[in-house]
Amino acid sequence: MVIVRRTPLLAVLPAALLIAGCSSGDEDPAASPGSATTATTTVTTTTAAAPPSTRGAGGSGCPATGYALTGTNSAPTLDVDGDGQADTEWIATQPTGDGSVQFGVQTASGAAISANLASASPNARSVLVADVTGNGEFVVLASDGRAVQLWAISDCAIVPVQNPQGQQYTFDLGFTGYGTGVGCADVDGDGVRDLVGLQADGVTVTSTIVALDGSTAGNGASTTISDAAPALADAARSVSCGDLTLADDGVTSGP
């Protein structure tokens, strides 16, 4: 267990890269479970900062919980609650009783918000806190080495982002063949970064916009580059958002 009670104390991916391969659940019902087909309707993410309800009142940060972190790996991360101070992302080094791995954010104000990553994967778990638009639309990208679950930070809590079918939105990392990575870049040219699912097949790279709306998401327009530079193809096989990468800026449950 990661949180224990105590006495209260107080890379941006090049736009040309953008690629598909996310299992939003927008696919044909006849498709195999977890697969995703490419949508053709262009969508855009909101240009506004996260609404006040996602942060502490008056910029004071999330309310202190009086919890301390034990048995975790942690690292500094973004200011997710708007109090002007960097927060801390963390993940447990041991699973809970049901086999899931707890992760979350400890805010500078003293709050500890968390969720559990359930998976049968034998790989270590890792998480990255990211700001999709750069304007305060915070998410957690939680990976088991095979797929990346999408979580939103809202109302001082971490909540699963659901696809139109009511299942958690998940990106493939090459395990099922429907995607190879995740990125954030302005794909549709509206001046605001988009969350995108990436798929690299040799030098062919496809990107699909993820239409993120609070705790729901679906597939948007996709773009394919048939002769991508090696660096772009490599980036399409990783998890990143803006200048943050899961490998360099996230935290992992194990080696």
SEBATI-800188 format. One line per field, with one value per residue (C-alpha): x, y, z. Coordinates in Angstrom, 2 decimals, padded with zeros to 5 digits. Layout:
! SEBATI-800188
px = (X_...)
py = (Y_...)
pz = (Z_...)
***
This chain:
! SEBATI-800188
px = (000.00_001.27_-000.56_-000.57_-002.42_-000.40_-001.04_-001.74_001.22_001.03_009.14_007.36_006.78_007.15_003.70_004.61_004.88_001.39_000.10_-002.73_-003.15_-005.32_-008.14_-010.82_-013.58_-014.85_-014.23_-016.69_-018.28_-017.11_-013.48_-011.40_-011.55_-009.25_-008.68_-009.17_-010.05_-009.19_-011.93_-012.30_-014.10_-011.81_-011.98_-010.11_-009.34_-010.40_-008.22_-009.16_-007.29_-008.65_-011.84_-011.57_-013.22_-010.10_-007.95_-007.94_-010.20_-008.65_-005.33_-004.74_-004.13_-005.97_-006.98_-004.33_-005.16_-002.54_-001.24_002.41_003.88_005.72_006.95_006.92_009.18_008.60_009.77_008.91_006.15_003.83_001.67_-001.61_-003.66_-002.83_-001.14_002.03_004.18_005.51_003.87_005.22_004.21_004.63_004.04_004.08_006.97_004.74_001.25_-001.86_-003.71_-005.59_-002.41_-002.96_-000.33_-001.21_000.00_-000.80_000.26_001.30_000.56_002.66_-000.46_-000.44_-003.00_-002.36_-004.55_-004.30_-005.67_-004.88_-003.41_-004.75_-003.03_-001.89_001.29_004.53_006.28_006.96_004.36_005.22_003.33_003.79_001.81_001.31_-000.47_-002.03_-002.69_-000.10_-003.03_-003.80_-005.51_-003.74_-003.69_-001.79_-000.42_-000.15_001.74_002.18_004.70_002.05_-000.55_-001.10_-004.23_-005.51_-006.50_-007.64_-006.84_-010.12_-011.62_-008.41_-008.79_-007.45_-010.32_-010.34_-011.04_-013.74_-014.32_-017.79_-018.52_-017.86_-014.50_-011.23_-009.46_-006.22_-003.32_-001.55_002.26_002.65_001.27_-001.95_-000.84_-003.12_-000.58_003.02_003.09_001.52_002.36_001.11_001.40_-000.70_-001.92_-004.85_-003.06_-005.33_-002.43_-003.27_-001.54_-003.55_-003.24_-002.46_-002.15_000.85_001.55_004.81_005.11_008.65_008.95_005.19_003.84_000.16_-001.28_-004.81_-006.12_-007.73_-010.72_-010.36_-013.28_-012.81_-013.22_-014.33_-012.42_-012.83_-010.85_-010.61_-008.91_-005.79_-002.77_-000.25_003.34_004.55_008.28_008.99_012.52_014.06_013.86_010.13_009.54_011.47_009.45_006.27_007.35_007.54_005.29_005.67_003.79_005.35_008.96_008.23_008.82_007.72_011.27_013.01_010.35_007.99_008.31_008.37_007.42_010.54_013.82)
py = (000.00_003.42_005.95_005.85_008.08_010.53_013.62_016.44_018.58_021.07_015.79_018.30_015.80_017.39_018.07_016.01_012.94_012.62_009.05_006.58_003.48_004.09_001.87_004.41_001.96_003.92_000.84_-001.38_-003.77_-006.64_-005.67_-007.60_-006.38_-003.47_-002.73_000.71_001.91_005.36_007.97_010.56_013.39_016.25_017.21_019.72_019.91_022.83_025.93_027.00_026.23_023.55_024.75_025.95_022.76_020.78_022.80_024.09_027.04_030.43_028.94_027.58_024.04_020.84_020.46_018.80_015.18_014.50_011.46_010.64_008.47_005.28_002.48_004.63_005.95_009.65_012.63_016.35_017.07_019.82_022.08_020.21_022.12_025.71_026.90_027.91_025.15_022.02_018.77_015.20_012.20_008.78_005.08_002.18_-000.26_-003.16_-004.19_-004.06_-007.17_-007.46_-007.14_-003.56_-000.87_002.42_005.71_009.36_012.91_014.45_018.16_020.85_021.83_018.45_016.47_012.90_011.89_008.38_005.63_001.97_000.56_-002.96_-005.19_-008.76_-007.62_-008.98_-005.67_-002.89_-000.10_003.53_006.83_010.32_013.41_015.64_018.79_017.90_021.41_023.30_025.30_023.16_020.06_017.55_013.81_010.80_008.35_005.01_002.22_-001.50_-001.83_-003.15_-000.39_003.07_003.87_007.43_009.15_012.74_014.92_016.54_017.91_017.04_013.41_011.06_009.61_007.12_008.62_006.59_005.90_006.17_002.56_003.31_001.52_003.13_004.78_002.89_003.30_000.25_000.01_-002.60_-005.51_-005.92_-004.24_-001.20_001.37_001.92_005.16_008.33_011.99_015.56_017.97_020.41_018.08_020.07_023.44_025.31_026.44_024.08_020.78_017.61_014.28_011.69_007.96_006.93_003.95_003.25_000.54_000.71_004.24_004.72_006.72_007.36_009.73_009.93_012.86_011.91_014.16_014.63_016.18_015.94_012.28_011.12_010.68_009.37_009.07_012.03_012.65_010.73_011.59_009.22_009.88_007.17_008.01_009.33_010.17_007.58_009.99_010.45_006.72_006.18_008.89_007.14_004.13_006.04_007.81_011.57_014.84_018.18_018.05_015.34_011.65_008.63_007.26_010.41_012.26_009.55_007.22_003.43_000.72_-001.30_-001.53)
pz = (000.00_-000.86_001.27_005.06_007.50_009.54_011.60_009.09_008.18_006.52_-026.84_-028.47_-031.23_-034.69_-036.11_-039.13_-036.91_-035.62_-035.82_-035.03_-032.93_-029.95_-028.78_-028.07_-028.75_-031.78_-033.87_-035.67_-033.13_-035.31_-034.81_-032.31_-028.69_-027.99_-031.65_-033.12_-036.56_-037.83_-037.58_-040.32_-038.55_-037.62_-033.97_-031.82_-028.15_-026.03_-026.10_-022.59_-019.40_-017.12_-015.42_-011.80_-010.55_-011.49_-009.09_-005.55_-004.82_-005.49_-006.58_-003.08_-004.28_-003.44_000.23_002.39_003.27_005.92_004.06_003.51_000.74_001.64_-000.62_-003.73_-006.43_-007.05_-009.09_-009.41_-011.89_-013.11_-010.94_-011.35_-008.77_-009.70_-006.50_-008.33_-006.86_-008.53_-007.42_-007.16_-009.28_-007.68_-008.15_-005.70_-005.82_-004.72_-005.91_-003.77_-002.63_-005.93_-007.99_-009.15_-008.70_-007.04_-008.52_-008.14_-007.37_-004.07_-004.33_-002.69_-000.73_001.03_-000.98_-002.11_-005.05_-006.43_-008.66_-009.31_-012.51_-013.01_-015.54_-016.11_-017.85_-016.35_-017.02_-014.54_-014.44_-015.14_-015.15_-016.58_-015.59_-018.65_-019.78_-023.13_-024.45_-022.42_-020.99_-017.94_-019.35_-017.11_-017.66_-016.37_-018.93_-017.09_-018.83_-018.18_-021.01_-023.39_-023.32_-021.85_-019.87_-020.07_-016.81_-016.23_-013.22_-012.21_-008.97_-007.09_-008.15_-010.81_-012.87_-015.77_-019.20_-020.90_-024.59_-026.17_-025.14_-021.47_-021.28_-020.29_-023.21_-023.84_-026.26_-027.67_-027.52_-030.23_-028.22_-030.21_-033.45_-033.21_-032.10_-031.01_-029.01_-027.60_-028.20_-027.89_-030.84_-032.84_-035.57_-036.91_-037.09_-034.68_-032.51_-029.63_-028.90_-029.45_-027.67_-030.37_-030.72_-032.82_-035.02_-036.80_-039.44_-040.75_-042.15_-042.34_-039.43_-038.74_-036.13_-034.77_-032.76_-029.47_-028.81_-025.06_-023.19_-019.45_-018.53_-021.99_-025.24_-028.78_-031.98_-034.34_-037.66_-038.68_-040.81_-042.40_-043.48_-045.85_-045.72_-042.24_-041.13_-038.77_-035.82_-036.38_-036.65_-033.42_-031.65_-032.76_-030.72_-027.45_-024.93_-024.62_-024.30_-025.16_-023.96_-021.37_-022.00_-019.99_-020.12_-018.82_-016.82_-015.58_-012.60_-012.64_-010.18_-010.88_-012.77)
***
